[in-house]
Amino acid sequence: MDNSPLQVLTIPTAPYPDQRPGTNGLRKKVYLFQSRRNYLHNFIQSIFSSIDLRDRQGSTMVVGGDGRFFNRTAIEVIGQMAAANGVGRLIIGHHGIMSTPAISCVIRKYKAIGGIILTASHNPGGPNGDFGIKFNTANGGPAKEAVTNKIFQISRTIEEFAICPGLRMDLTTLGKQMFDLENKFKPFTVEIVDSVESYANLLRNIFDFAALKDLLSGENRIRIKLDAMHGVVGPYVKKIICEELGCPVNSAINCVPLEDFGGQHPDPNLTYATDLVDSMRGGEYDFGAAFDGDGDRNMILGKHGFFVTPPDSVAVIADNIFCIPYFQHTGVRGFARSMPTSAALDRVAKATKIELYETPTGWKYFGNLMDAGRLSLCGEESFGTGGDHIREKDGLWAVLAWLSILAYRRQSVEDILKDHWMKYGRNYFTRYDYENVDIDAACEMMEDLEIMIADKSFVKQRFAVEDKIYQVEKADNFEYTDPVDSTITRNQGLRIIFSDGSRIIYRLSGTGSEGATVRIYIDSYEKEQIFEDTQVMLAPLATIALKISQLHHRTGRRGPSVIT
């Protein structure tokens, strides 16, 4: 057996122009990573090169993914390149699998300089699906725009990458593996860890597991159904919810992570989480939840499939936040929501006199507030909710938060929501997604729309639909000044705000792998009519949104791909 040090090579390469990381990293079709020479290597080298060599040498980094197709191939390359780029230790999830919240947890626990997350989140997997690479920094959260811009600039001019091609890691065995490399005094260490246990231990220090166990397996237990959608959360659900909290094993479905997510779209909403929705309809279960591919998103359902919108979910958690022991100890420093998310959380913040922040879409903005000690709980309308225990949204945390509320209040999900609406009024909210739209057509539509709403004459315009009249009070392209570091983030979505507080918002999403996704968000507040059908209540605003944008005419699309 050859025990000589492994060779480090420098390989010439040529740049690609399309490796700009979006809100959640670089997402492309799998075949692009497979067919374009050094496409993966270029981007990984760009990440390493964005870190100062002095910080990189001997450092610890974390790697894991949602188990989708191409995950293991990418991890092998990352390991070989991490060693060649001076990283001292790589912490990798068992079998290369680690949820996004767990990676944030592990980065913070081991004081790593960052982590590489291999996921395309809620996008489809498999050989014909999507693959994604996201870089999280030392706080455990997504890299800020200055960092992702630096990665992109490096990717545009890259001429070579460093790699140790002879390095072979065993992802199946827990423990440390040591590798001697030429020209390195210390061995390169790979540590395969049980990421479920690290993350579970974090949750034990946040929630009252005894109360949760009584709720799920005690004498007056409730029946729940959790759908991991064949994503990364399956092992976490089985370990924490079933084994530790005593929930019956058959309460959790689709818990085996699969490279193609069982051929399904791992997006926890009413359109794609059909297994859960169907099983909840009969009334057999009191509580249901689904998770996305990498475990950071969640959908909450009550008995008979009663749907809790993500904006309502974070508002209810905020209003019942002291049901969670963690917040009894830390207090509540602030609430935050992304701009497109409904204003339901604002009403709780106002009533409790807790600071409310409205940020652009993207968890990094929340992370900055958390690092500054200004934020405790936040949420995005795209099924993301989380606290300041980590710097990512966290699907399982949100579920345990809801179960903590159920354990304390001993009411149904539906009754808790209805009580909330009676107390605060109701923000009717919906989002229409028009996916895989021609990029040029979408951009032209958004440009013309911005010109229209920027005209001074647009303010005070009145729009009549049936017996309702809406008058424009404000219209702009949302701009955010970070209260921590004063950085300004522009062009975050076109807002039309009416005199009654209703809002129409248009955004181009950056989370798809091809084409453009046009999103229209509609938010309307009602103090009296709080038990009506959402789509009926929002139909007049939806008509106005389509009329103003001329979306059907401009894009050729007659209807949205998904309504949430």
C-alpha positions, 0 to 999 in steps of 0.5 A: 500500500502506498503511504506517500503524501497525496499530490496537490495539482493546479489545473488550468481552466476557463471561466463561465459567465453564468455563475452569479449566486442568487438569493440562495446560491448557485442553482442550475440543472444537474446536466450543466454541472455534469456536461460543462468541463470544470463547471463545479470545480470553478465555482468551488474554487471561487468560493475558496478563493473568496476567503483570505488565505490566512483565514483559510489555512488550517481552518474548519469548514462544514459540508452537507447536502439534502441528498439529491442526485449529484450530492456525493459526486460534489462532496468528493470534489469539495473534499479534494479541493478543500485539502488543496486550498489549505483547509485543515478540517472538513466536517461532513454529515453522515452519508453526505447528508445534513439539513440546512438548519443543522449545517448552520448549527454545526458551523456555529458549534465548531466555530467553522469559518463557513460551510458549503450547502449542496441543495436546490431547496424546494426544487425537483431533484434527480438526473433531470432536476436541479442542483445547487451550491450555497456558501454560508459564512462563520455566523452560520447564515447565507453569505452577504451580497459583498461575499457572493459578488466577490465569488461571482467576480472570481468565477468570471476571471478564474484561470486555475483551480487547486485539487488533490485528486487522489484523496478518497473520503469514506462518507459511510463511517462516523469518525475522523479520517486523516490524509497526508498531503505533500507540502503540508506540515499537518494532515488534512482531517475529515470528520464524518458526524451525526448531524442529527444529534448535534441539532437535536441537542440544540432543540432540547435547550430551546423547547420543553421536551417533557411537555412535548412528549406528553402532548404526543405520547401521553394520556391525552395525546394528539395525533399528528402527521409529518411529511418529509417529502423524501428530503433531508428531514426524514432522519431528524423527524424519526430521531426527534419526533418519533424516538425521543418524543414518542410519536408513533412511527407511522406518524411520519411519512416519506422519511427516507431521503431519495436522490430524486425525492421519489419523483416528487417536487419537495416543496411544502405547499398545498400544490405539491405536498399532496400526500399530507393534504390527502391524509389530513382531510379525513379528520383523523389527525389533529396536526400536520406538517410538511418539509422541503428538500433541505429542511428549512421550509415548513407547511402547517395544517390543522384538522381536516387540512385547515391551512395556516398561511406562513405569515399567519404562522409566524404571527401566531408563534410571535403572539404565543412566544413565551410558550417556548422556554428559550424565549422565557430565558432570552426575552424577545429582542425584535420581530421581522418579516420579508417585505412580500410577507403579509403584515400579520406579524406587524399587528402582534409587534405593535400590540406587544410594543416589540420592534418590527423590521421589514427586510428584503427577501433572503435570510441573510438580512435577518441574520445581520439583525440577529448578530446585532442582538436586535431580532428573535423571531422572523418569517418569510411568506415562502414557508420559512420561519425561524428564531435566533438559535441559528442563522437559517430558517428552520422547518422542524423548529417551526413545527416544535414551536407550534406543538409547544403552543398546542401543548400549552393552550390545548386548543385545535390549530383552527381555534388558535387561528380563529382566536388570533383573527378575532384579536388582531383582525385577519390579513388575507394573503396569497401568492401567484407564481408564474414559473419558467416565463421567458426572461426577456418578456418578464424583465420588460414587463417589470421595467414598464411596470416600474415606469408606470408606478413611478409616475406621480400621476399613479398615486391617488389613482382609483381602481374599481372592481365590482363594488370595491374601490381601491385608491393608490396611496404609495408605489415604489421599488422597495429599498432597504437600509440595514439598521446595523451596518447602513448598507442599502439594498435596492430593487427588491420588488415593486409595491403598490400600497392602497389607502386601506393598507392592501398591497400588491407586490411584483417580484422576479424570483432568483430561486429557479434554475431556468427561465424566470419566475414572476411572483405576485403577492396580494395582502389585504387586511380585514377587521370584521370579515375574518372567516371568508374564503381567501381567494374570494376575498382577494379576487378584486385585488388579483384582477387589479394586479393582472390589469396593471401588469398586463401579465397575461398579455406580456408573458403569454401565460394565462394562469399561475403555476402555483397558488399559495 
